[in-house]
Amino acid sequence: MRLGEAGRFVAEQAIQVHGGMGMTEELPATRLARRILMAEFEWGDRHVHAARLLAAA
């Protein structure tokens, strides 16, 4: 459940390290951060999955 959080943290930190250039489309970190955020919206974050597991038990 921590994988999404860790991935988002790393992507956000990479954007911060690169400063203004981190917000451009040319940097892979920006695309990575966008993909991670969209995956959370599409598939749910850790809270959604934890609730699913609790409901199944």
Distance bins in CASP14 RR format, pairs under 12 A and 6 or more apart:
PFRMAT RR
TARGET T0000
AUTHOR 0000-0000-0000
RMODE 2
METHOD distances of the structure
MODEL  1
1 40 0 0 0 0 0 1 0 0 0 0 0
1 44 0 0 0 0 0 1 0 0 0 0 0
1 45 0 0 0 0 1 0 0 0 0 0 0
1 46 1 0 1 0 0 0 0 0 0 0 0
1 47 0 0 0 0 1 0 0 0 0 0 0
1 48 0 0 0 0 0 1 0 0 0 0 0
1 49 1 0 0 1 0 0 0 0 0 0 0
1 50 1 0 0 1 0 0 0 0 0 0 0
1 51 0 0 0 0 0 1 0 0 0 0 0
1 52 0 0 0 0 0 1 0 0 0 0 0
1 53 0 0 0 0 1 0 0 0 0 0 0
2 8 0 0 0 0 0 1 0 0 0 0 0
2 9 0 0 0 0 1 0 0 0 0 0 0
2 10 0 0 0 0 0 1 0 0 0 0 0
2 45 0 0 0 0 0 1 0 0 0 0 0
2 46 1 0 0 1 0 0 0 0 0 0 0
2 49 0 0 0 0 0 1 0 0 0 0 0
2 50 0 0 0 0 0 1 0 0 0 0 0
3 9 0 0 0 0 0 1 0 0 0 0 0
3 10 0 0 0 0 0 1 0 0 0 0 0
3 36 0 0 0 0 1 0 0 0 0 0 0
3 39 0 0 0 0 0 1 0 0 0 0 0
3 40 0 0 0 0 0 1 0 0 0 0 0
3 43 0 0 0 0 0 1 0 0 0 0 0
3 45 0 0 0 0 0 1 0 0 0 0 0
3 46 0 0 0 0 1 0 0 0 0 0 0
3 49 0 0 0 0 0 1 0 0 0 0 0
4 10 0 0 0 0 1 0 0 0 0 0 0
4 11 0 0 0 0 1 0 0 0 0 0 0
4 12 0 0 0 0 0 1 0 0 0 0 0
4 32 0 0 0 0 0 1 0 0 0 0 0
4 33 0 0 0 0 0 1 0 0 0 0 0
4 35 0 0 0 0 0 1 0 0 0 0 0
4 36 1 0 0 1 0 0 0 0 0 0 0
4 37 0 0 0 0 1 0 0 0 0 0 0
4 39 1 0 0 1 0 0 0 0 0 0 0
4 40 1 0 0 1 0 0 0 0 0 0 0
4 43 0 0 0 0 0 1 0 0 0 0 0
4 44 0 0 0 0 1 0 0 0 0 0 0
4 45 1 0 0 1 0 0 0 0 0 0 0
4 46 1 0 0 1 0 0 0 0 0 0 0
4 47 0 0 0 0 0 1 0 0 0 0 0
4 48 0 0 0 0 0 1 0 0 0 0 0
4 49 0 0 0 0 0 1 0 0 0 0 0
5 11 0 0 0 0 0 1 0 0 0 0 0
5 12 0 0 0 0 0 1 0 0 0 0 0
5 36 0 0 0 0 1 0 0 0 0 0 0
5 37 0 0 0 0 0 1 0 0 0 0 0
5 40 0 0 0 0 1 0 0 0 0 0 0
5 45 0 0 0 0 1 0 0 0 0 0 0
5 46 1 0 0 1 0 0 0 0 0 0 0
5 47 0 0 0 0 0 1 0 0 0 0 0
5 49 0 0 0 0 0 1 0 0 0 0 0
6 12 0 0 0 0 0 1 0 0 0 0 0
6 13 0 0 0 0 0 1 0 0 0 0 0
6 36 0 0 0 0 1 0 0 0 0 0 0
6 46 0 0 0 0 0 1 0 0 0 0 0
7 13 0 0 0 0 1 0 0 0 0 0 0
7 14 0 0 0 0 1 0 0 0 0 0 0
7 29 0 0 0 0 0 1 0 0 0 0 0
7 32 0 0 0 0 1 0 0 0 0 0 0
7 33 0 0 0 0 1 0 0 0 0 0 0
7 35 0 0 0 0 0 1 0 0 0 0 0
7 36 1 0 1 0 0 0 0 0 0 0 0
7 37 0 0 0 0 0 1 0 0 0 0 0
7 39 0 0 0 0 0 1 0 0 0 0 0
7 40 0 0 0 0 0 1 0 0 0 0 0
7 45 0 0 0 0 0 1 0 0 0 0 0
7 46 0 0 0 0 0 1 0 0 0 0 0
8 14 0 0 0 0 0 1 0 0 0 0 0
8 15 0 0 0 0 0 1 0 0 0 0 0
8 29 0 0 0 0 0 1 0 0 0 0 0
8 32 0 0 0 0 1 0 0 0 0 0 0
8 33 1 0 0 1 0 0 0 0 0 0 0
8 34 0 0 0 0 0 1 0 0 0 0 0
8 35 0 0 0 0 0 1 0 0 0 0 0
8 36 1 0 1 0 0 0 0 0 0 0 0
8 37 1 0 0 1 0 0 0 0 0 0 0
8 38 0 0 0 0 0 1 0 0 0 0 0
8 39 0 0 0 0 1 0 0 0 0 0 0
8 40 1 0 0 1 0 0 0 0 0 0 0
8 41 0 0 0 0 0 1 0 0 0 0 0
8 45 0 0 0 0 1 0 0 0 0 0 0
8 46 0 0 0 0 0 1 0 0 0 0 0
9 15 0 0 0 0 0 1 0 0 0 0 0
9 16 0 0 0 0 0 1 0 0 0 0 0
9 29 0 0 0 0 0 1 0 0 0 0 0
9 32 0 0 0 0 0 1 0 0 0 0 0
9 33 0 0 0 0 0 1 0 0 0 0 0
9 36 0 0 0 0 1 0 0 0 0 0 0
10 16 0 0 0 0 0 1 0 0 0 0 0
10 17 0 0 0 0 0 1 0 0 0 0 0
10 28 0 0 0 0 0 1 0 0 0 0 0
10 29 0 0 0 0 1 0 0 0 0 0 0
10 32 0 0 0 0 1 0 0 0 0 0 0
10 33 0 0 0 0 1 0 0 0 0 0 0
10 36 0 0 0 0 1 0 0 0 0 0 0
11 17 0 0 0 0 0 1 0 0 0 0 0
11 18 0 0 0 0 0 1 0 0 0 0 0
11 22 0 0 0 0 0 1 0 0 0 0 0
11 27 0 0 0 0 0 1 0 0 0 0 0
11 28 0 0 0 0 1 0 0 0 0 0 0
11 29 1 0 1 0 0 0 0 0 0 0 0
11 30 0 0 0 0 1 0 0 0 0 0 0
11 31 0 0 0 0 1 0 0 0 0 0 0
11 32 1 0 1 0 0 0 0 0 0 0 0
11 33 1 1 0 0 0 0 0 0 0 0 0
11 34 0 0 0 0 1 0 0 0 0 0 0
11 35 0 0 0 0 1 0 0 0 0 0 0
11 36 1 0 1 0 0 0 0 0 0 0 0
11 37 0 0 0 0 1 0 0 0 0 0 0
11 38 0 0 0 0 0 1 0 0 0 0 0
11 39 0 0 0 0 0 1 0 0 0 0 0
11 40 0 0 0 0 0 1 0 0 0 0 0
12 18 0 0 0 0 0 1 0 0 0 0 0
12 19 0 0 0 0 0 1 0 0 0 0 0
12 22 0 0 0 0 0 1 0 0 0 0 0
12 23 0 0 0 0 0 1 0 0 0 0 0
12 29 0 0 0 0 1 0 0 0 0 0 0
12 30 0 0 0 0 0 1 0 0 0 0 0
12 32 0 0 0 0 1 0 0 0 0 0 0
12 33 1 0 0 1 0 0 0 0 0 0 0
12 34 0 0 0 0 0 1 0 0 0 0 0
12 36 0 0 0 0 1 0 0 0 0 0 0
12 37 0 0 0 0 1 0 0 0 0 0 0
13 19 0 0 0 0 0 1 0 0 0 0 0
13 22 0 0 0 0 0 1 0 0 0 0 0
13 29 0 0 0 0 1 0 0 0 0 0 0
13 32 0 0 0 0 0 1 0 0 0 0 0
13 33 0 0 0 0 1 0 0 0 0 0 0
14 21 0 0 0 0 0 1 0 0 0 0 0
14 22 1 0 0 1 0 0 0 0 0 0 0
14 23 0 0 0 0 0 1 0 0 0 0 0
14 27 1 0 0 1 0 0 0 0 0 0 0
14 28 0 0 0 0 1 0 0 0 0 0 0
14 29 1 1 0 0 0 0 0 0 0 0 0
14 30 0 0 0 0 1 0 0 0 0 0 0
14 31 0 0 0 0 0 1 0 0 0 0 0
14 32 1 0 0 1 0 0 0 0 0 0 0
14 33 1 0 0 1 0 0 0 0 0 0 0
14 36 0 0 0 0 0 1 0 0 0 0 0
15 21 0 0 0 0 1 0 0 0 0 0 0
15 22 1 0 1 0 0 0 0 0 0 0 0
15 23 1 0 0 1 0 0 0 0 0 0 0
15 24 0 0 0 0 1 0 0 0 0 0 0
15 27 1 0 0 1 0 0 0 0 0 0 0
15 28 0 0 0 0 0 1 0 0 0 0 0
15 29 1 0 1 0 0 0 0 0 0 0 0
15 30 1 0 0 1 0 0 0 0 0 0 0
15 31 0 0 0 0 0 1 0 0 0 0 0
15 32 0 0 0 0 1 0 0 0 0 0 0
15 33 1 0 0 1 0 0 0 0 0 0 0
15 34 0 0 0 0 0 1 0 0 0 0 0
15 36 0 0 0 0 0 1 0 0 0 0 0
15 37 0 0 0 0 0 1 0 0 0 0 0
16 22 0 0 0 0 1 0 0 0 0 0 0
16 23 0 0 0 0 0 1 0 0 0 0 0
16 27 0 0 0 0 0 1 0 0 0 0 0
16 29 0 0 0 0 1 0 0 0 0 0 0
16 30 0 0 0 0 0 1 0 0 0 0 0
16 33 0 0 0 0 0 1 0 0 0 0 0
17 27 0 0 0 0 0 1 0 0 0 0 0
17 29 0 0 0 0 1 0 0 0 0 0 0
18 24 0 0 0 0 1 0 0 0 0 0 0
18 26 0 0 0 0 0 1 0 0 0 0 0
18 27 1 0 1 0 0 0 0 0 0 0 0
18 28 0 0 0 0 0 1 0 0 0 0 0
18 29 1 0 0 1 0 0 0 0 0 0 0
18 30 0 0 0 0 1 0 0 0 0 0 0
18 33 0 0 0 0 0 1 0 0 0 0 0
19 27 0 0 0 0 1 0 0 0 0 0 0
19 29 0 0 0 0 0 1 0 0 0 0 0
19 30 0 0 0 0 0 1 0 0 0 0 0
20 26 0 0 0 0 0 1 0 0 0 0 0
20 27 0 0 0 0 1 0 0 0 0 0 0
20 29 0 0 0 0 0 1 0 0 0 0 0
20 30 0 0 0 0 0 1 0 0 0 0 0
21 27 1 0 0 1 0 0 0 0 0 0 0
21 28 0 0 0 0 0 1 0 0 0 0 0
21 29 0 0 0 0 1 0 0 0 0 0 0
21 30 0 0 0 0 1 0 0 0 0 0 0
22 28 0 0 0 0 1 0 0 0 0 0 0
22 29 1 0 0 1 0 0 0 0 0 0 0
22 30 1 0 1 0 0 0 0 0 0 0 0
22 31 0 0 0 0 0 1 0 0 0 0 0
22 32 0 0 0 0 0 1 0 0 0 0 0
22 33 0 0 0 0 1 0 0 0 0 0 0
22 34 0 0 0 0 0 1 0 0 0 0 0
23 29 0 0 0 0 1 0 0 0 0 0 0
23 30 1 0 0 1 0 0 0 0 0 0 0
23 31 0 0 0 0 0 1 0 0 0 0 0
23 33 0 0 0 0 0 1 0 0 0 0 0
23 34 0 0 0 0 0 1 0 0 0 0 0
24 30 1 0 0 1 0 0 0 0 0 0 0
24 31 0 0 0 0 0 1 0 0 0 0 0
25 31 1 0 0 1 0 0 0 0 0 0 0
25 32 0 0 0 0 0 1 0 0 0 0 0
25 33 0 0 0 0 0 1 0 0 0 0 0
25 34 0 0 0 0 1 0 0 0 0 0 0
27 33 0 0 0 0 1 0 0 0 0 0 0
27 34 0 0 0 0 0 1 0 0 0 0 0
28 34 0 0 0 0 0 1 0 0 0 0 0
28 35 0 0 0 0 0 1 0 0 0 0 0
29 35 0 0 0 0 0 1 0 0 0 0 0
29 36 0 0 0 0 0 1 0 0 0 0 0
30 36 0 0 0 0 0 1 0 0 0 0 0
30 37 0 0 0 0 0 1 0 0 0 0 0
31 37 0 0 0 0 0 1 0 0 0 0 0
31 38 0 0 0 0 0 1 0 0 0 0 0
32 38 0 0 0 0 0 1 0 0 0 0 0
32 39 0 0 0 0 0 1 0 0 0 0 0
33 39 0 0 0 0 0 1 0 0 0 0 0
33 40 0 0 0 0 0 1 0 0 0 0 0
34 40 0 0 0 0 0 1 0 0 0 0 0
34 41 0 0 0 0 0 1 0 0 0 0 0
35 41 0 0 0 0 0 1 0 0 0 0 0
35 42 0 0 0 0 0 1 0 0 0 0 0
35 43 0 0 0 0 0 1 0 0 0 0 0
36 42 0 0 0 0 0 1 0 0 0 0 0
36 43 0 0 0 0 0 1 0 0 0 0 0
36 44 0 0 0 0 0 1 0 0 0 0 0
36 45 0 0 0 0 0 1 0 0 0 0 0
37 43 0 0 0 0 0 1 0 0 0 0 0
37 44 0 0 0 0 0 1 0 0 0 0 0
37 45 0 0 0 0 1 0 0 0 0 0 0
38 44 0 0 0 0 0 1 0 0 0 0 0
38 45 0 0 0 0 0 1 0 0 0 0 0
39 45 0 0 0 0 1 0 0 0 0 0 0
39 48 0 0 0 0 0 1 0 0 0 0 0
40 46 0 0 0 0 1 0 0 0 0 0 0
40 47 0 0 0 0 0 1 0 0 0 0 0
40 48 0 0 0 0 1 0 0 0 0 0 0
40 49 0 0 0 0 0 1 0 0 0 0 0
41 48 0 0 0 0 0 1 0 0 0 0 0
42 48 0 0 0 0 0 1 0 0 0 0 0
43 49 0 0 0 0 1 0 0 0 0 0 0
43 52 0 0 0 0 0 1 0 0 0 0 0
44 50 0 0 0 0 0 1 0 0 0 0 0
44 51 0 0 0 0 0 1 0 0 0 0 0
44 52 0 0 0 0 1 0 0 0 0 0 0
45 51 0 0 0 0 0 1 0 0 0 0 0
45 52 0 0 0 0 0 1 0 0 0 0 0
46 52 0 0 0 0 0 1 0 0 0 0 0
46 53 0 0 0 0 0 1 0 0 0 0 0
47 53 0 0 0 0 0 1 0 0 0 0 0
47 54 0 0 0 0 0 1 0 0 0 0 0
48 54 0 0 0 0 0 1 0 0 0 0 0
48 55 0 0 0 0 0 1 0 0 0 0 0
49 55 0 0 0 0 0 1 0 0 0 0 0
49 56 0 0 0 0 0 1 0 0 0 0 0
50 56 0 0 0 0 0 1 0 0 0 0 0
50 57 0 0 0 0 0 1 0 0 0 0 0
51 57 0 0 0 0 0 1 0 0 0 0 0
END
